[in-house]
Amino acid sequence: MEEDINVTNNKEQKRFEVDLEGEVAFIEYKFYKGDIAFMHSLVPESFRGKGVGTTLARAALEYANSEKLKVMLYCPFVSKFVKEHEEYQHLVDVNFNPSFKK
């Protein structure tokens, strides 16, 4: 399913989202002190385990990377994803998330 997932950046509601047959999965964000803060994520129960959250996290982090934004991690899912994917750890604002300091 992962390859069929289309993530959009809903700038008005400040969230990356996926339309799932009438339901919506999303990662909410805010801009704060020049960073992007990932606040909360939600994947409807019936779509869990199908790569939706992973695809959302990748899209959100790729956006941060392309915009040269540091990331603040409030969302436990995105935080865990970054911990497991070293290629995104350089994006983390270590002043806010000191556990990512090397």
Backbone hydrogen bonds in HBPLUS format (Angstrom, degrees):
<---DONOR---> <-ACCEPTOR-->    atom                        ^
c    i                          cat <-CA-CA->   ^        H-A-AA   ^      H-
h    n   atom  resd res      DA  || num        DHA   H-A  angle D-A-AA Bond
n    s   type  num  typ     dist DA aas  dist angle  dist       angle   num
A0004-ASP N   A0001-MET O   2.78 MM   3  5.37 151.9  1.86 123.5 132.8     1
A0005-ILE N   A0002-GLU O   3.22 MM   3  5.42 168.0  2.24 111.8 114.6     2
A0008-THR N   A0017-GLU O   2.92 MM   9  5.44 164.6  1.94 155.3 160.0     3
A0017-GLU N   A0008-THR O   2.83 MM   9  5.44 161.9  1.87 156.6 162.8     4
A0011-LYS N   A0009-ASN O   3.07 MM   2  5.65 116.3  2.49 109.0  92.4     5
A0010-ASN N   A0015-ARG O   2.82 MM   5  5.35 149.8  1.91 164.9 162.5     6
A0014-LYS N   A0010-ASN O   2.83 MM   4  5.73 110.7  2.31 139.3 158.7     7
A0015-ARG N   A0010-ASN O   3.15 MM   5  5.35 154.3  2.21 132.4 140.4     8
A0029-TYR N   A0014-LYS O   2.94 MM  15  5.56 164.2  1.97 144.8 143.4     9
A0016-PHE N   A0027-ILE O   2.94 MM  11  5.25 153.1  2.01 150.3 150.4    10
A0027-ILE N   A0016-PHE O   2.88 MM  11  5.25 145.3  2.00 146.2 155.4    11
A0018-VAL N   A0025-ALA O   2.90 MM   7  5.24 151.1  1.99 148.6 152.5    12
A0025-ALA N   A0018-VAL O   3.03 MM   7  5.24 160.6  2.06 148.9 154.5    13
A0020-LEU N   A0023-GLU O   2.61 MM   3  4.89 173.3  1.62 158.9 157.4    14
A0023-GLU N   A0020-LEU O   2.93 MM   3  4.89 167.8  1.95 114.3 116.8    15
A0026-PHE N   A0042-LEU O   2.89 MM  16  5.45 151.4  1.97 146.7 156.3    16
A0042-LEU N   A0026-PHE O   2.88 MM  16  5.45 151.4  1.96 154.0 158.7    17
A0028-GLU N   A0040-HIS O   2.75 MM  12  5.29 158.6  1.79 161.4 167.1    18
A0039-MET N   A0028-GLU O   2.87 MM  11  5.44 148.6  1.97 136.1 145.1    19
A0030-LYS N   A0037-ALA O   2.93 MM   7  5.17 142.7  2.08 137.7 149.5    20
A0037-ALA N   A0030-LYS O   2.72 MM   7  5.17 174.8  1.73 164.0 165.9    21
A0032-TYR N   A0035-ASP O   2.96 MM   3  5.22 156.2  2.02 132.3 140.1    22
A0035-ASP N   A0032-TYR O   2.83 MM   3  5.22 162.7  1.86 121.0 126.2    23
A0036-ILE N   A0070-LYS O   2.90 MM  34  6.32 162.1  1.93 165.2 169.4    24
A0072-MET N   A0036-ILE O   2.90 MM  36  6.16 157.5  1.96 142.6 146.0    25
A0038-PHE N   A0072-MET O   2.96 MM  34  6.28 155.7  2.02 176.3 168.6    26
A0074-TYR N   A0038-PHE O   3.04 MM  36  5.80 153.6  2.11 153.6 160.2    27
A0075-CYS N   A0038-PHE O   2.98 MM  37  5.82 141.3  2.13 147.8 146.2    28
A0047-PHE N   A0044-PRO O   2.84 MM   3  5.56 162.2  1.87 127.6 133.8    29
A0048-ARG N   A0045-GLU O   3.24 MM   3  5.40 170.8  2.25 111.0 113.8    30
A0055-THR N   A0051-GLY O   2.97 MM   4  6.04 159.2  2.02 144.8 150.5    31
A0056-LEU N   A0052-VAL O   2.93 MM   4  6.18 158.0  1.97 151.5 157.9    32
A0057-ALA N   A0053-GLY O   2.87 MM   4  6.08 164.5  1.89 152.9 156.9    33
A0058-ARG N   A0054-THR O   2.95 MM   4  6.16 166.4  1.96 152.4 156.1    34
A0059-ALA N   A0055-THR O   3.02 MM   4  6.17 162.8  2.05 146.9 151.8    35
A0060-ALA N   A0056-LEU O   2.91 MM   4  6.13 162.3  1.95 155.4 160.1    36
A0061-LEU N   A0057-ALA O   2.92 MM   4  6.09 165.4  1.94 155.0 158.9    37
A0062-GLU N   A0058-ARG O   2.80 MM   4  5.91 154.1  1.87 149.7 157.5    38
A0063-TYR N   A0059-ALA O   2.97 MM   4  6.12 149.0  2.07 141.6 149.8    39
A0064-ALA N   A0060-ALA O   3.07 MM   4  6.39 160.5  2.11 145.4 150.0    40
A0065-ASN N   A0061-LEU O   2.93 MM   4  6.15 158.6  1.97 146.4 152.3    41
A0066-SER N   A0062-GLU O   2.88 MM   4  6.07 163.1  1.91 148.6 153.0    42
A0067-GLU N   A0063-TYR O   2.94 MM   4  6.11 146.1  2.06 151.4 160.6    43
A0069-LEU N   A0064-ALA O   2.84 MM   5  4.90 174.8  1.84 150.0 150.9    44
A0068-LYS N   A0065-ASN O   3.10 MM   3  4.97 157.3  2.15 101.0 107.7    45
A0071-VAL N   A0091-LEU O   2.71 MM  20  5.65 150.3  1.80 144.5 148.5    46
A0093-ASP N   A0071-VAL O   2.84 MM  22  5.40 171.3  1.84 146.9 144.2    47
A0079-SER N   A0075-CYS O   2.98 MM   4  6.14 162.6  2.01 157.7 163.4    48
A0080-LYS N   A0076-PRO O   2.95 MM   4  6.08 162.3  1.99 147.0 151.2    49
A0081-PHE N   A0077-PHE O   2.94 MM   4  6.15 157.4  1.99 147.5 154.5    50
A0082-VAL N   A0078-VAL O   2.93 MM   4  6.17 160.7  1.96 152.2 156.1    51
A0083-LYS N   A0079-SER O   3.01 MM   4  6.27 159.4  2.05 148.9 154.9    52
A0084-GLU N   A0080-LYS O   3.04 MM   4  6.27 143.2  2.18 145.1 154.7    53
A0084-GLU N   A0081-PHE O   3.15 MM   3  5.17 125.2  2.46  94.5 108.4    54
A0085-HIS N   A0081-PHE O   3.03 MM   4  6.18 114.8  2.47 138.1 154.9    55
A0085-HIS N   A0082-VAL O   3.10 MM   3  4.99 149.0  2.20  99.0 108.5    56
A0088-TYR N   A0085-HIS O   3.00 MM   3  6.02 172.2  2.00 133.4 135.5    57
A0089-GLN N   A0086-GLU O   3.10 MM   3  5.21 155.5  2.17 108.3 115.6    58
A0091-LEU N   A0088-TYR O   3.09 MM   3  5.74 160.6  2.12 118.5 124.6    59
A0092-VAL N   A0089-GLN O   3.25 MM   3  5.59 156.1  2.31 109.8 116.0    60
A0096-PHE N   A0093-ASP O   2.98 MM   3  5.54 141.0  2.14 111.8 121.9    61
A0097-ASN N   A0093-ASP O   2.84 MM   4  6.04 160.1  1.88 150.7 157.4    62
A0100-PHE N   A0097-ASN O   3.09 MM   3  6.08 170.0  2.10 131.0 133.4    63
A0101-LYS N   A0098-PRO O   3.01 MM   3  5.42 169.3  2.02 117.2 120.0    64
